[in-house]
Amino acid sequence: MNASVDTAMNRRAFEQALRDKGRYYHSHHPYHRAMYSGRCTPEQIRGWVANRYYYQIMIPQKDAAILANCPDPRVRRLWLQRILDHDGHGDEAGGIEAWLALAEAVGLSRAEVIDQRHVLPGVRFAVDAYVRFVRRASWQEAACASLTELFAPEIHQSRLDSWPRHYPWIESEGYRYFRKRLSEARRDVQHGLTVTLDHFVTGAQQARALEILQFKLDILWTLLDALTMAYMHHTPPYHTVTDRPVWHRGL
Ligand SMILES: O=C(O)c1cc(C(=O)O)c2c(n1)C(=O)C(=O)c1cc(C(=O)O)[nH]c1-2
């Protein structure tokens, strides 16, 4: 028997090892902790919403890359729903539109969010790293990277529980996105988890899956590090030479 098979975890232990990665989820980042404990200024909330918009608009492109790499119509049929959830379909406006409603509810204009003027280079690079990984990875590895969503319903719920109390100036229409994701993330992660548990079976494969999940956690954490520099420490890029946001807006 080969050594990597020898060290393989059974399905339940592997699932638990994936779930244990939740201890590194961005819910523990100081920026998020400040958000739910009511310590953020309106400018810090707005900065987060405007920057996270870039994640929101790239998620459907990331999911389209998964579809493009997946030869199995049964998987594509399920995965397609994620694109519809964000982009909308028929009369349903979708998640990107709900995010723009959140932006307006926190006092940003749609125009300043859509033109990405607030998107920091560090946020852009972190999100782009995710999309680039997915384009060249197998669809199963890409599904594994989406498993940070195992931990997402809790973070959406904690925003719904804490923000209205701490930030009464935020209009209630803004909370639709978080409510919508509670059920969508639970459904998506069930599928992503099944793909991952079925595909990564040897010890070496399982170690790689855990590393892929860590890569995705790194992306989410790094995104918040960039926001911390700009909005907590007031040290955005080039702050030593200018107070203007001279960084590029995406090429
Ligand atoms: O607000 C959050 O903290 C958060 C985190 C994540 C995540 O864990 O990647 C996603 C989302 N939201 C989200 O709204 C979303 O649509 C989403 C899709 C994915 C993915 O990797 O496919 N992650 C996430």
The ligand as a MOL file (V3000), in Angstrom:
LIG
                    3D

  0  0  0     0  0            999 V3000
M  V30 BEGIN CTAB
M  V30 COUNTS 24 26 0 0 0
M  V30 BEGIN ATOM
M  V30 1 O -19.3190 37.9830 3.7700 0
M  V30 2 C -18.5140 37.0640 3.9330 0
M  V30 3 O -17.8110 36.9480 4.9260 0
M  V30 4 C -18.4110 36.0830 2.8340 0
M  V30 5 C -17.3960 35.1450 2.7770 0
M  V30 6 C -17.3250 34.2660 1.6910 0
M  V30 7 C -16.2630 33.2700 1.7430 0
M  V30 8 O -16.0760 32.6590 2.8030 0
M  V30 9 O -15.5660 33.0900 0.7620 0
M  V30 10 C -18.2570 34.3950 0.6470 0
M  V30 11 C -19.2780 35.3540 0.8050 0
M  V30 12 N -19.3400 36.1700 1.8590 0
M  V30 13 C -20.3000 35.5200 -0.1660 0
M  V30 14 O -21.1950 36.3460 0.0170 0
M  V30 15 C -20.2880 34.7320 -1.3410 0
M  V30 16 O -21.1670 34.8740 -2.1870 0
M  V30 17 C -19.2490 33.8000 -1.5210 0
M  V30 18 C -18.9650 32.9470 -2.5630 0
M  V30 19 C -17.7990 32.3160 -2.2150 0
M  V30 20 C -17.0090 31.3500 -2.9760 0
M  V30 21 O -15.8520 31.1120 -2.6090 0
M  V30 22 O -17.5230 30.8370 -4.0010 0
M  V30 23 N -17.3890 32.7540 -1.0010 0
M  V30 24 C -18.2710 33.6450 -0.5500 0
M  V30 END ATOM
M  V30 BEGIN BOND
M  V30 1 2 1 2
M  V30 2 1 2 3
M  V30 3 1 2 4
M  V30 4 1 4 5
M  V30 5 2 4 12
M  V30 6 2 5 6
M  V30 7 1 6 7
M  V30 8 1 6 10
M  V30 9 2 7 8
M  V30 10 1 7 9
M  V30 11 2 10 11
M  V30 12 1 10 24
M  V30 13 1 11 12
M  V30 14 1 11 13
M  V30 15 2 13 14
M  V30 16 1 13 15
M  V30 17 2 15 16
M  V30 18 1 15 17
M  V30 19 1 17 18
M  V30 20 2 17 24
M  V30 21 2 18 19
M  V30 22 1 19 20
M  V30 23 1 19 23
M  V30 24 2 20 21
M  V30 25 1 20 22
M  V30 26 1 23 24
M  V30 END BOND
M  V30 END CTAB
M  END
